[in-house]
Amino acid sequence: MKFTDLINERNIDLTLSADSELETILSMVDLASHCQKVEDSGDIAQTILHYEVMAPSFNGSCGIVFHSLSDGISAPKIFFGRFDKGIGYKSKAGRPIDLVFLVAAPSSCDNELVEIWERLDHLVQQQPTRELLQSSKSPEEILQVLIRNLDWKKETADAE
C-alpha cells in the first residue's frame, strides 16, 4: 500500500469548524463524501459513532483519529481536517483539539485500518510533527509533513 493511494489534497480541509464531537465527526464524513471511493457516507458515519460508543478514540495532546471499518468505502483512505479554533471539546491534556484524522476502510481491510490508525495516532502525539500540521498553510504542505513523518518506505519499495 502506497501512502499516496491513501490521501491527496482533496482529502484535506484546513478550514473546518465544529462545536462538538458529533459535529466534528459529521464534518469529517462530509469531507470524505467527496471522495470517489466513498459509496455510502452515512454508513461510514454510523460505524464511527458505533466505535465511539464502544471505545472512544484516544484524544491526545491536540489531535484525534476517528476510524470507520465500513462497506460504505471501497478502498482504505485517510482524511485530515484542521480546526482554526479547536473543536468544542478538549483533549486529555486539557487543550482544544484542532487536528482530526478520519481513517476509513472496507470491512475486509481491518488489518490495514489498524495499521494506519496506529501510525496516525502516534504521529499526532509527536509535538514537532503536530506543530508542523498546525502551521502548514496548504494541503500540499500537510501531505509533505505526513510523507516525511510516516514510515511508508517499506510499502513503497514493496510496490515497485
N, C-alpha and C positions, 0 to 999 in steps of 0.2 A: 504494500500500500504506500503510495507516494503522498506526501503532505499536500502537494498542490491539487490532488484529487479531492481532498477533504474541505478545503476552504479557498475562497478567492475574494476579490474586492467586493463583489456583490453580496457576500455573506457577512459583511461588516457594516455596522452603523455606529457612528461616533456621536450621535445627537439624540439618543433615547432619553425618555423621561418616564418615571413611574413613581407612585407613592406607596406601593405595597408589593409584597411578594407576588400576589396574583397578577397585578398589572405588569410586573417585570416578566413573568412567565408569558403572559399574553403578548407583550412587546417582542419577546424573542421568537415566539411562534409566528407572529406576523412577519418578522424578518425572514424566517425560514420558509414561509408560504410562497415567497417569490422564487424559490429555488426549483429548477426543473425536476429534480429528483423527489420533491415532496408531492405526494399524491393525495394525502389527507392530513391537513394541518390540525384538524380537530382531534384526530386520533393521537397525534403527537402531543397535543396539549393534555389530553386525558391521561396519557401514560406518565407525563411529567408530574401531574397533580397526584396520580396514584403513588408514584415513588416518593413524592414529598410527604405524603401522609404516612407511608410505611416507614421511611427512613429519610428524614430531611437531609438535603445536601449540606455538606460542611461549608460554612461561610467563614472563611479565614480572614486575614487582615483587611482586605478591601475587595475581595472577589469571591464569586460563587460560580460553580459549574453545575448546571442542570443537565439531566440526561433523559433520553427517551429511547426505549427499545420498542419499535413500532412498525407495523406493516404499512404505515402511512408514508414511509420513505423507502426508496428503492436502493439506496447506497449510503454508507456512512458519510456524514457531513458535520462540519463544525461551523457554528455561527458565533459571532462576537459582537457584543454591544457595550458601549461606554455611556455612562450616565453623567451629565455635567454636574449635577448637584448631589449625586448619590441617590439611591432609592430609599423608599420610606421605612426601611428597617436597617439596623446596624449589624455589623459583623460581631463575632465573638470577642474581637479586640476592642469593641466599642466605637469603631469608626464607620462612617457611611460606606456602604458597598457601592462602588462605581464601575466595576469591571464584571461583566457577566458573559459566560460561555454557555452555549447550548450544544450538546453533542447528541445527534440523532442518528440512529442506525436501524436497519431492518431487524426483525426478531431473530433472524438466522445469524446475525453478526454480534452475538453477545460478547464474545471474547475481544473483538475489535473495539467495541464500545467501552469495555472496562479499561483496556489499554490506553485508549485516547483520553478517557476521563481521568485516569490516574496521572498521565503526563500533564494535562492542563491544570488539574488541581495542584500538583506540585509546582507548576510554573507560577500560578498566582500567589503562592506563598513566598516566592523569592523577591525580596524588596527591590533589587536593581531592575529586574525584568518588569515588575509591577509598575515601577516609576516610568519606565520606557513606554509601557502600554498606556499609562495615564497621560503622558505628554506628547505622544505621537500625533501628528497633525492630519494624517490621511490614512485611508485603508491600506495603501501601498506600504506605508511605514509600519503599520501594525503587522502586515504579512512578513516584512523583513525581520521585525523583532521576534515573531513566532518562529520563523525559519532558523534564525541564529540561535534561539534558546531552547528549541525542542530537538531532541536527538532522533532525527529521521534518516540519518546517514545509512544505516544498515538496510532499511526498507528500500531506499533509492538504489543502492548498489544491487540488491536482490532483483529489482525490477528491470535492471538494464541488461 
